[in-house]
Amino acid sequence: MHNHQNAIPRGTLQDAGEVAVLSDSNEPTRHRYAMVVAFASEEDLRRAIDEHRCAYRDSDRIQELSHE
């Protein structure tokens, strides 16, 4: 049986390249080389941050771009 607590948090690669991060507490911060990985739940996001690791799958858009 698969134990969810021990599984690596899994997200979806939504985009890659230069991104600007917006938050309530800071001015926008630009990152020239970045990946945007989205998670299905806040719990998965927090686990990825706490464990300093995650796995991801490509979004449909990323799959399309890789075939162009």
For each residue, the residues with C-beta under 8 A, 3 or more apart:
1:
2: 7
3: 6 7
4: 7
5:
6: 3
7: 2 3 4 10
8: 51 53 54 55
9: 39 44 45 47 48 51 53 54 55
10: 7 39 44 54 55 56 57
11: 37 38 39 40 44 45 48 54 55 56 57
12: 37 38 39 56 57 58 59
13: 16 35 36 37 56 57 58 59 62
14: 36 37 38 59 61 62
15: 19 35 36 59 61 62
16: 13 34 35 36 62
17: 33 34
18: 30 31 32 33 34
19: 15 30 31 34 36
20: 28 29 30 31
21: 28 29 30 31
22: 28
23: 26
24:
25:
26: 23 29
27:
28: 20 21 22
29: 20 21 26
30: 18 19 20 21
31: 18 19 20 21 34
32: 18
33: 17 18
34: 16 17 18 19 31
35: 13 15 16
36: 13 14 15 16 19
37: 11 12 13 14 48 54 56
38: 11 12 14
39: 9 10 11 12 42 44 45 48 54
40: 11 44
41: 44 45
42: 39 45 46
43: 46 47
44: 9 10 11 39 40 41 47 48 54
45: 9 11 39 41 42 48 49
46: 42 43 49 50
47: 9 43 44 50 51
48: 9 11 37 39 44 45 51 53 54
49: 45 46 52
50: 46 47
51: 8 9 47 48 54
52: 49
53: 8 9 48
54: 8 9 10 11 37 39 44 48 51
55: 8 9 10 11
56: 10 11 12 13 37
57: 10 11 12 13
58: 12 13 62 63 66
59: 12 13 14 15 62 63
60: 63 64
61: 14 15 64 65
62: 13 14 15 16 58 59 65 66
63: 58 59 60 66 67
64: 60 61 67 68
65: 61 62 68
66: 58 62 63
67: 63 64
68: 64 65
